[in-house]
Amino acid sequence: MSSFKSKPNSTHHPAVEITRRHFFGKTAQGIGVAALAALLNQDSFQASTRASSNGGSLLNPNAIPHFPAKAKRVIFLFQSGGPSQLDLFDPKPDLAKRQAEDLPASIRMGQRLTTMTAGQTSFPVASSKYKFIPSGVSGTEISEMLPYTQQIADDICLVRSMTTDAINHDPAITFFQTGFQIAGRPSMGSWLSYGLGSENKDLPGFVAMVSGNGGQPLYDRLWGSGFLPSRYQGVKFRSKGDPILYLSNPDGHNSSDRREALDLLRDLNQTHFEESLDPEIQTRISQYELAYRMQTSVPELTDFTKEPESTFNLYGEEARKPGTFAYNCLMARRLAERGVRFIQLFQRGWDHHSGLPNRISSLCKATDQPSAGLIQDLKQRGMLEDTLVVWAGEFGRTVYCQGALSRENYGRDHHPRCFSIWLAGGGIRGGQVYGQTDEFSYNVVENPVSAHDLHATMLHLLGINHEQLTYPYQGRNFRLTDVHGKIIQPWIA
């Protein structure tokens, strides 16, 4: 790195070697300040567009929202591991006649297999042991394993034609959360926080919660901000102790002590910012202040004692137990009520390579009632119309069996070619089934939908043109949908 020597000053300090970084940080009219000004203008633009959406007077054709929004917030119920569409949402009754027959090569078409089944000498068809029940006025067929979801059949848009490129968990989950299979991009919630900001100054704009034991590991980067400023990253709520780390004051200290310490820390950080001009320092200051305000807002948020018994009748008794999916669903409704923009629930345990019937039964018991209860709760409160709820995993499961096969027991491998998800509220037209798979639920034959299409449609419902929500990084403008994504108009009411 090049450098130059400064002349000794009047107090006879020795010469100081100044690097480019030091020069740019110290020179008031240098390139570093110009770059900072660009960043501040960008942040100012985001603040201005958010102000505009709340009645401000900004005259900017690209102001967010770009057009009237149908949804104000998103609750994403992510089912980590890959739920079996064949046993839950995509009925194929004729497969019972093909039980244990080898999957035709004309259906598989030499498609990629995982290392877990690539060595199998045969690929025997495993039909679902579960019945599918026509539900609601729409008559949508839903598995007997999901009796509560059957009750909301007319509120949901069931998509049977999702498809993805990733065949293994981590890249597939990363792709669903960030629009890219390789880690490092901002998550959905971070993009939304960046575009729309927060509606509540005392709570984060983006919250993540995890439930379920075992299954695939879930890393904090899945709700991270990537290359966006870190103030847009998700805040993880924990199931034990304080919902957020360091929420309580240390032993022997009160709120006044904490306020005094934060004031001192703010002054030190401000001094550091004036020297280095690093925008992340301002983020740190604002996050410390948010943490202080959350000492009041979070205890009230997590106090369920004022919830009536009718609430727990909707979500189930497990909603009283922190860390369960039911508890997190109820927490999601309370966060939505308080203006949190993006609420991400992760339920682990859907990776059923063997013993699927027994294992999927326990997962359905844990998630079916609270998922449906959330929809019913939002609906009766008048919130479903502007809250978009999405239920999805990262991929589906194969029609052929992995391991030993019997009518009562079987396993299924990862299957990216087709799987099912559902959406409700926030401008979604309920009571419909979108897309279709072949007779083996192996390939999409009508209306394929990618994660990019889902993201584009989500942003559209929030009043955002997915091609215009961009961020400059490493010489190009990045976006959640990368260079892809189309809006699925038939989903929209």
Backbone torsions as a table, in degrees:
resi	resn	phi	psi	omega
1	MET	NA	131.7	-179.4
2	SER	-72.7	155.7	179.6
3	SER	-154.3	170.0	174.4
4	PHE	-142.4	161.7	-178.2
5	LYS	-96.3	133.7	174.6
6	SER	-88.9	154.9	177.8
7	LYS	-75.5	146.6	175.7
8	PRO	-58.2	140.4	-179.4
9	ASN	-89.8	-175.5	-172.2
10	SER	-67.5	-19.4	179.6
11	THR	-92.8	10.4	172.9
12	HIS	63.6	31.8	170.7
13	HIS	-68.8	149.1	178.4
14	PRO	-66.5	160.8	178.3
15	ALA	-58.8	144.4	-178.1
16	VAL	-114.4	129.9	175.4
17	GLU	-79.7	123.5	-175.2
18	ILE	-110.8	122.5	178.0
19	THR	-86.8	169.8	176.3
20	ARG	-57.0	-44.8	-178.6
21	ARG	-58.3	-45.3	-180.0
22	HIS	-65.0	-41.2	-179.3
23	PHE	-61.7	-48.5	-178.1
24	PHE	-65.6	-33.3	-179.9
25	GLY	-74.5	-26.4	-174.2
26	LYS	-100.8	-27.2	-173.5
27	THR	-80.5	116.6	-171.7
28	ALA	-62.3	-32.0	-178.1
29	GLN	-113.3	21.9	-178.1
30	GLY	-82.2	179.3	-178.6
31	ILE	-63.8	-33.0	-179.9
32	GLY	-60.3	-41.8	179.4
33	VAL	-68.1	-37.0	177.6
34	ALA	-61.7	-42.0	178.1
35	ALA	-64.2	-42.0	178.3
36	LEU	-61.4	-41.8	179.5
37	ALA	-58.9	-39.7	178.3
38	ALA	-62.7	-41.8	179.1
39	LEU	-65.1	-43.5	-179.9
40	LEU	-64.9	-38.1	176.6
41	ASN	-63.5	-38.2	178.8
42	GLN	-64.2	-45.8	178.0
43	ASP	-63.8	-37.7	177.5
44	SER	-62.9	-38.7	177.4
45	PHE	-61.3	-44.9	179.7
46	GLN	-61.6	-43.0	179.1
47	ALA	-64.1	-39.1	-179.6
48	SER	-66.6	-40.9	180.0
49	THR	-66.4	-35.9	176.8
50	ARG	-67.1	-39.1	177.1
51	ALA	-62.7	-39.2	178.9
52	SER	-60.3	-39.6	-178.6
53	SER	-68.2	-17.7	178.5
54	ASN	-104.1	23.1	176.3
55	GLY	101.2	10.1	178.8
56	GLY	-69.7	179.5	-174.1
57	SER	-113.8	20.1	-178.5
58	LEU	-62.5	129.2	177.4
59	LEU	-98.7	82.9	-177.3
60	ASN	-138.4	121.2	-176.4
61	PRO	-66.0	-19.6	-179.2
62	ASN	-100.4	14.4	-177.3
63	ALA	-59.4	139.4	179.1
64	ILE	-95.3	134.9	-0.2
65	PRO	-70.0	148.9	-177.8
66	HIS	-74.3	-21.6	179.9
67	PHE	-158.0	167.3	-177.4
68	PRO	-55.8	131.2	-177.4
69	ALA	-91.0	146.9	172.6
70	LYS	-93.2	-25.7	-178.5
71	ALA	-122.1	148.7	176.7
72	LYS	-106.1	-21.6	-173.0
73	ARG	-154.2	167.4	-179.1
74	VAL	-131.6	136.5	167.8
75	ILE	-117.4	115.4	-175.4
76	PHE	-108.9	114.7	-179.1
77	LEU	-96.6	90.2	-173.9
78	PHE	-90.1	124.1	-177.2
79	GLN	-101.3	92.7	-171.2
80	SER	-74.6	129.2	177.8
81	GLY	125.1	-23.9	177.8
82	GLY	96.3	80.9	178.0
83	PRO	-62.4	147.2	-179.1
84	SER	-79.2	112.2	177.3
85	GLN	-65.5	-30.6	-178.5
86	LEU	-66.1	-27.3	-177.8
87	ASP	-102.1	-7.2	-175.6
88	LEU	-122.3	-46.2	-167.8
89	PHE	-131.5	-14.7	-172.6
90	ASP	-122.0	83.7	-173.5
91	PRO	-69.0	134.8	175.9
92	LYS	-135.2	72.0	-174.2
93	PRO	-61.5	-27.9	-177.8
94	ASP	-69.3	-13.8	179.5
95	LEU	-66.3	-21.7	179.2
96	ALA	-60.4	-30.0	179.0
97	LYS	-75.5	-17.1	-177.8
98	ARG	-107.4	9.8	-177.3
99	GLN	-48.0	127.9	177.0
100	ALA	73.8	-3.0	173.2
101	GLU	-70.3	152.3	178.9
102	ASP	-73.8	136.3	177.7
103	LEU	-60.2	126.7	-178.3
104	PRO	-59.2	138.7	178.0
105	ALA	-61.2	-27.7	179.6
106	SER	-67.9	-22.1	176.9
107	ILE	-85.6	-44.0	-178.2
108	ARG	-73.0	-33.0	175.0
109	MET	50.9	35.3	176.2
110	GLY	67.3	18.6	-177.6
111	GLN	-66.0	155.5	-176.6
112	ARG	-60.6	139.5	175.4
113	LEU	-116.2	159.8	174.8
114	THR	-77.0	166.1	177.9
115	THR	-67.6	-15.0	-177.5
116	MET	-77.6	-23.9	179.4
117	THR	-125.7	-4.2	-177.3
118	ALA	-61.3	-25.7	-178.7
119	GLY	-89.4	-0.8	179.3
120	GLN	-66.4	141.5	178.6
121	THR	-83.2	-15.9	177.2
122	SER	-145.4	161.9	-178.6
123	PHE	-129.3	76.3	-173.2
124	PRO	-71.9	135.5	179.2
125	VAL	-66.2	132.2	175.6
126	ALA	-117.2	101.8	177.9
127	SER	-73.3	154.3	179.5
128	SER	-71.1	141.2	177.5
129	LYS	-83.8	-3.2	-173.4
130	TYR	-100.3	147.9	175.6
131	LYS	-85.7	151.8	175.5
132	PHE	-111.0	135.3	-173.2
133	ILE	-111.6	124.2	171.6
134	PRO	-60.6	127.6	-170.6
135	SER	-127.7	144.7	177.5
136	GLY	69.3	-179.7	176.0
137	VAL	-63.8	-31.7	-178.6
138	SER	-70.5	-22.2	-178.6
139	GLY	73.2	19.5	179.5
140	THR	-60.0	128.6	-179.1
141	GLU	-83.4	121.7	-177.9
142	ILE	-133.3	144.3	-175.4
143	SER	-58.3	148.1	174.4
144	GLU	-62.4	-16.0	177.9
145	MET	-73.4	-11.0	-176.1
146	LEU	-123.9	62.6	-176.7
147	PRO	-63.8	-31.2	179.6
148	TYR	-76.2	-36.9	176.3
149	THR	-65.1	-32.3	175.0
150	GLN	-56.9	-33.1	-177.8
151	GLN	-71.4	-18.7	179.3
152	ILE	-109.8	20.1	-176.4
153	ALA	-55.6	-34.6	-177.5
154	ASP	-82.5	-5.4	177.7
155	ASP	-97.9	-16.7	-172.4
156	ILE	-107.8	152.2	168.1
157	CYS	-103.1	110.4	-179.1
158	LEU	-90.2	119.1	-178.1
159	VAL	-104.5	116.1	-178.5
160	ARG	-101.1	5.1	-171.8
161	SER	-122.7	30.1	173.1
162	MET	-68.9	146.9	178.2
163	THR	-147.2	151.8	-179.3
164	THR	-145.0	167.6	-179.9
165	ASP	-95.1	-24.0	-172.8
166	ALA	-84.7	136.1	-176.6
167	ILE	-109.9	-10.1	177.9
168	ASN	-115.6	156.4	-166.7
169	HIS	-59.7	-55.5	-171.6
170	ASP	-60.3	-50.2	177.2
171	PRO	-64.1	-32.6	-179.8
172	ALA	-69.5	-43.0	177.9
173	ILE	-67.0	-43.2	178.8
174	THR	-60.1	-40.8	179.2
175	PHE	-62.3	-43.9	-178.8
176	PHE	-65.7	-34.9	-176.8
177	GLN	-83.0	-31.3	-170.8
178	THR	-123.5	-10.0	-176.9
179	GLY	81.8	11.5	-179.2
180	PHE	-150.9	142.2	-175.1
181	GLN	-77.4	-22.5	-178.5
182	ILE	-95.8	135.7	-177.5
183	ALA	-61.4	150.0	175.2
184	GLY	128.3	-17.0	179.0
185	ARG	-85.7	157.2	175.9
186	PRO	-65.8	148.3	178.5
187	SER	-80.6	166.4	179.6
188	MET	-51.7	-49.9	-177.0
189	GLY	-62.9	-34.7	178.5
190	SER	-67.6	-41.9	176.0
191	TRP	-60.0	-41.4	-179.0
192	LEU	-68.4	-40.6	177.0
193	SER	-63.2	-39.9	177.9
194	TYR	-63.5	-40.7	-176.7
195	GLY	-78.3	-40.4	-171.9
196	LEU	-111.6	-15.2	-178.5
197	GLY	73.6	-167.9	-177.0
198	SER	-111.6	149.8	176.5
199	GLU	-96.1	-4.4	-176.8
200	ASN	-137.4	116.4	-176.6
201	LYS	-73.1	-12.5	-176.3
202	ASP	-102.3	1.2	177.6
203	LEU	-136.4	155.3	177.3
204	PRO	-63.5	155.7	176.0
205	GLY	-79.8	-13.5	-173.6
206	PHE	-145.1	120.3	-177.9
207	VAL	-125.0	139.1	176.2
208	ALA	-121.5	143.6	177.2
209	MET	-138.7	142.8	-176.8
210	VAL	-122.4	136.7	175.5
211	SER	-136.7	166.9	179.0
212	GLY	95.1	145.9	-179.9
213	ASN	-103.4	147.2	177.9
214	GLY	67.8	-158.9	-178.9
215	GLY	78.7	-167.6	-175.6
216	GLN	-71.1	141.8	176.3
217	PRO	-65.9	145.0	178.5
218	LEU	-120.2	118.2	-173.9
219	TYR	-95.0	151.8	-178.9
220	ASP	-59.8	-24.5	-180.0
221	ARG	-63.8	-18.3	179.8
222	LEU	-68.1	-20.3	171.9
223	TRP	-120.0	26.0	179.8
224	GLY	-86.0	171.4	-176.5
225	SER	-97.4	-2.3	178.6
226	GLY	56.1	-127.0	-180.0
227	PHE	-88.3	-1.6	172.5
228	LEU	-71.7	157.3	174.6
229	PRO	-52.8	142.8	-169.8
230	SER	-66.6	-15.1	178.5
231	ARG	-66.7	-11.9	-179.6
232	TYR	-94.9	1.4	-179.5
233	GLN	-74.3	158.3	178.6
234	GLY	-75.7	151.2	175.6
235	VAL	-105.1	122.2	-179.1
236	LYS	-83.3	125.7	172.8
237	PHE	-88.9	129.1	-178.2
238	ARG	-90.2	160.6	-178.4
239	SER	-95.8	-15.2	-179.9
240	LYS	-124.5	145.4	-179.0
241	GLY	68.7	-152.1	176.2
242	ASP	-61.0	135.7	177.3
243	PRO	-56.0	-30.7	178.8
244	ILE	-127.9	137.9	-179.3
245	LEU	-55.8	139.7	174.4
246	TYR	64.4	23.9	177.6
247	LEU	-68.3	-40.0	180.0
248	SER	-81.8	152.5	175.3
249	ASN	-72.1	147.4	175.2
250	PRO	-60.0	153.9	178.3
251	ASP	-54.4	133.7	177.9
252	GLY	86.5	3.1	-179.7
253	HIS	-126.4	146.2	179.1
254	ASN	-112.5	-176.4	-176.8
255	SER	-63.9	-33.7	179.2
256	SER	-64.7	-40.9	177.6
257	ASP	-61.8	-42.6	-178.0
258	ARG	-65.8	-39.5	178.7
259	ARG	-62.8	-41.0	179.4
260	GLU	-64.9	-41.2	179.8
261	ALA	-66.2	-40.6	179.3
262	LEU	-66.0	-37.2	177.9
263	ASP	-62.8	-42.9	178.7
264	LEU	-65.0	-43.8	179.6
265	LEU	-63.3	-39.2	177.5
266	ARG	-61.4	-43.7	-179.6
267	ASP	-63.8	-40.7	178.9
268	LEU	-65.3	-43.4	178.8
269	ASN	-65.6	-37.5	179.1
270	GLN	-64.8	-39.6	176.5
271	THR	-62.9	-42.7	178.2
272	HIS	-63.0	-40.7	179.2
273	PHE	-63.1	-42.8	-179.9
274	GLU	-63.5	-26.0	178.5
275	GLU	-85.3	-40.2	-172.1
276	SER	-103.1	-21.2	-178.4
277	LEU	57.4	35.5	178.2
278	ASP	-89.4	114.2	-178.0
279	PRO	-60.1	-25.2	-179.9
280	GLU	-65.2	-23.0	177.8
281	ILE	-68.0	-38.6	176.2
282	GLN	-64.4	-37.2	175.0
283	THR	-60.5	-44.7	-179.4
284	ARG	-60.1	-43.1	179.3
285	ILE	-60.6	-47.9	-177.4
286	SER	-65.7	-34.8	-179.7
287	GLN	-71.9	-34.4	174.1
288	TYR	-62.2	-41.1	180.0
289	GLU	-67.4	-40.0	176.9
290	LEU	-62.1	-41.7	179.2
291	ALA	-60.7	-38.2	178.7
292	TYR	-65.7	-43.1	179.7
293	ARG	-67.6	-30.7	-179.9
294	MET	-69.4	-15.9	174.9
295	GLN	-60.4	-25.9	177.0
296	THR	-97.1	-43.1	-173.4
297	SER	-73.1	-36.6	-174.9
298	VAL	-72.2	-43.7	176.2
299	PRO	-57.2	-38.3	177.0
300	GLU	-67.1	-38.9	-179.9
301	LEU	-62.7	-41.3	-173.4
302	THR	-90.4	3.9	178.3
303	ASP	-88.6	103.3	-177.6
304	PHE	-90.7	3.4	-173.1
305	THR	-64.3	-22.5	-179.8
306	LYS	-91.7	-1.5	176.4
307	GLU	-72.3	132.4	179.5
308	PRO	-71.4	164.0	178.8
309	GLU	-59.7	-29.5	-179.9
310	SER	-60.9	-29.5	177.5
311	THR	-63.6	-45.5	-177.8
312	PHE	-75.5	-20.7	171.2
313	ASN	-67.8	-32.9	178.5
314	LEU	-74.1	-50.9	-172.6
315	TYR	-87.7	-19.9	-176.0
316	GLY	98.2	160.0	-176.7
317	GLU	-63.7	-25.6	179.2
318	GLU	-63.0	-17.4	179.8
319	ALA	-66.9	-11.9	176.8
320	ARG	-83.9	-10.1	-172.1
321	LYS	-107.6	111.6	178.5
322	PRO	-55.0	140.2	177.8
323	GLY	96.6	-13.1	177.3
324	THR	-85.2	160.3	177.6
325	PHE	-62.7	-38.2	179.7
326	ALA	-63.2	-43.8	177.4
327	TYR	-59.9	-44.3	-178.6
328	ASN	-67.3	-33.1	176.1
329	CYS	-64.4	-43.8	177.4
330	LEU	-65.3	-40.6	176.5
331	MET	-61.2	-37.2	179.1
332	ALA	-61.5	-42.8	177.5
333	ARG	-62.5	-41.6	-179.2
334	ARG	-67.1	-37.5	175.6
335	LEU	-65.8	-42.0	178.9
336	ALA	-62.0	-40.2	177.9
337	GLU	-59.3	-30.5	-174.3
338	ARG	-97.5	11.8	169.6
339	GLY	91.5	12.1	176.3
340	VAL	-71.2	131.4	-171.9
341	ARG	-73.9	-45.7	-173.3
342	PHE	-133.7	121.8	-177.3
343	ILE	-122.4	117.5	-174.2
344	GLN	-113.2	118.7	174.6
345	LEU	-105.9	130.4	175.7
346	PHE	-113.3	121.4	173.6
347	GLN	-111.3	118.0	-179.1
348	ARG	-88.3	163.5	169.3
349	GLY	112.1	6.1	-175.2
350	TRP	-88.8	11.6	-175.1
351	ASP	-90.7	87.9	-168.8
352	HIS	-107.0	79.9	178.5
353	HIS	-77.4	-22.3	178.5
354	SER	-148.8	161.1	178.5
355	GLY	54.6	36.5	-174.3
356	LEU	-58.0	-48.1	-175.3
357	PRO	-55.9	-44.8	-179.2
358	ASN	-68.4	-41.8	-175.3
359	ARG	-74.5	-38.5	-179.6
360	ILE	-70.8	-28.4	177.5
361	SER	-61.1	-45.0	-179.3
362	SER	-68.7	-35.3	178.3
363	LEU	-67.5	-40.0	178.9
364	CYS	-64.7	-39.7	178.0
365	LYS	-62.5	-34.4	-177.9
366	ALA	-78.1	-27.0	-170.2
367	THR	-116.7	-23.9	-172.9
368	ASP	-64.0	-56.3	-177.5
369	GLN	-62.5	-47.9	-179.9
370	PRO	-65.2	-33.8	177.8
371	SER	-63.5	-48.1	178.5
372	ALA	-68.1	-38.6	178.7
373	GLY	-60.3	-38.2	177.6
374	LEU	-60.6	-45.5	179.3
375	ILE	-61.9	-45.8	-178.9
376	GLN	-65.8	-39.0	179.8
377	ASP	-65.0	-47.6	178.1
378	LEU	-61.1	-39.4	-177.6
379	LYS	-64.8	-45.6	-177.7
380	GLN	-71.4	-18.1	176.9
381	ARG	-93.4	0.9	-178.8
382	GLY	73.7	19.0	-176.8
383	MET	-101.5	-16.5	-175.9
384	LEU	-64.9	-32.3	-176.9
385	GLU	-63.4	-25.1	177.7
386	ASP	-122.7	19.1	174.0
387	THR	-120.7	117.4	178.4
388	LEU	-87.9	122.5	178.1
389	VAL	-112.5	130.8	179.7
390	VAL	-124.8	132.8	175.5
391	TRP	-117.5	119.7	-175.4
392	ALA	-161.9	152.7	167.7
393	GLY	-112.2	-175.0	-174.5
394	GLU	-85.5	-23.9	173.9
395	PHE	-165.0	-173.8	-178.6
396	GLY	-108.4	-156.6	-179.4
397	ARG	-128.2	156.3	-177.0
398	THR	-75.0	152.0	173.1
399	VAL	-73.7	-27.6	179.4
400	TYR	-83.6	154.0	-175.3
401	CYS	-83.1	142.5	167.8
402	GLN	-103.9	123.0	-178.4
403	GLY	85.1	-159.4	-176.7
404	ALA	-66.6	144.0	-177.6
405	LEU	-123.4	130.5	167.4
406	SER	-143.6	171.4	-179.6
407	ARG	-62.9	-33.0	-175.8
408	GLU	-95.8	-11.5	-176.6
409	ASN	-147.1	135.4	179.9
410	TYR	-165.9	166.6	173.9
411	GLY	-127.9	163.9	179.9
412	ARG	-137.1	142.2	-180.0
413	ASP	-87.8	174.6	176.0
414	HIS	-61.5	143.0	177.4
415	HIS	-143.6	105.3	-178.4
416	PRO	-84.6	-14.2	-170.9
417	ARG	-67.7	-32.9	177.1
418	CYS	-159.1	144.1	175.3
419	PHE	-161.9	174.2	-173.0
420	SER	-117.6	145.0	172.0
421	ILE	-138.6	170.4	169.7
422	TRP	-138.7	155.8	178.4
423	LEU	-131.3	153.9	177.3
424	ALA	-152.4	155.4	175.4
425	GLY	69.9	-174.8	172.1
426	GLY	54.7	32.9	179.1
427	GLY	96.7	2.7	178.3
428	ILE	-81.1	137.7	175.9
429	ARG	-86.1	111.2	-177.0
430	GLY	-79.6	175.1	176.6
431	GLY	70.8	27.9	-179.5
432	GLN	-134.9	153.5	172.4
433	VAL	-113.4	130.5	-177.2
434	TYR	-118.0	131.6	175.7
435	GLY	86.0	164.0	-177.0
436	GLN	-151.8	145.7	176.5
437	THR	-111.1	170.1	178.7
438	ASP	-72.5	-178.0	-173.5
439	GLU	-65.7	-12.8	179.6
440	PHE	-107.5	4.9	-172.7
441	SER	49.4	47.6	-177.9
442	TYR	-114.2	-34.6	179.1
443	ASN	-132.6	147.7	174.5
444	VAL	-77.6	130.9	179.2
445	VAL	-114.0	-8.0	-179.6
446	GLU	-152.1	126.1	173.4
447	ASN	58.0	63.0	176.2
448	PRO	-64.7	146.0	-179.6
449	VAL	-131.1	126.4	177.2
450	SER	-98.7	168.6	175.3
451	ALA	-60.6	-35.4	177.4
452	HIS	-62.5	-39.3	178.0
453	ASP	-65.3	-41.2	177.3
454	LEU	-60.8	-47.7	-179.9
455	HIS	-61.5	-43.4	-179.7
456	ALA	-61.0	-41.2	-178.8
457	THR	-70.9	-39.3	176.0
458	MET	-58.1	-49.6	-179.2
459	LEU	-63.2	-38.9	178.5
460	HIS	-59.7	-43.4	179.3
461	LEU	-64.3	-25.8	178.0
462	LEU	-88.8	7.0	177.8
463	GLY	83.8	19.2	-175.2
464	ILE	-116.2	129.3	170.8
465	ASN	-77.4	113.1	-173.0
466	HIS	-62.8	-21.1	178.6
467	GLU	-81.3	-14.2	-177.9
468	GLN	-103.6	-14.4	176.5
469	LEU	-83.4	92.2	-173.6
470	THR	-128.4	165.3	176.4
471	TYR	-143.7	128.7	-179.0
472	PRO	-75.7	129.1	-179.0
473	TYR	-156.9	129.3	177.7
474	GLN	50.9	41.0	171.0
475	GLY	88.7	3.6	176.6
476	ARG	-144.4	162.5	176.6
477	ASN	-91.0	118.2	179.2
478	PHE	-95.1	155.5	174.0
479	ARG	-147.0	165.8	-178.3
480	LEU	-59.7	-38.6	-177.0
481	THR	-91.1	8.3	178.6
482	ASP	55.4	-114.5	176.8
483	VAL	-116.9	22.7	-174.3
484	HIS	-123.4	-165.1	171.1
485	GLY	95.3	127.2	172.0
486	LYS	-131.8	149.3	-179.6
487	ILE	-79.6	129.9	179.8
488	ILE	-90.0	90.0	-174.2
489	GLN	-60.6	-37.7	-179.4
490	PRO	-61.8	-19.5	176.8
491	TRP	-70.2	-25.4	-165.9
492	ILE	-90.2	131.3	-179.4
493	ALA	-70.6	NA	NA
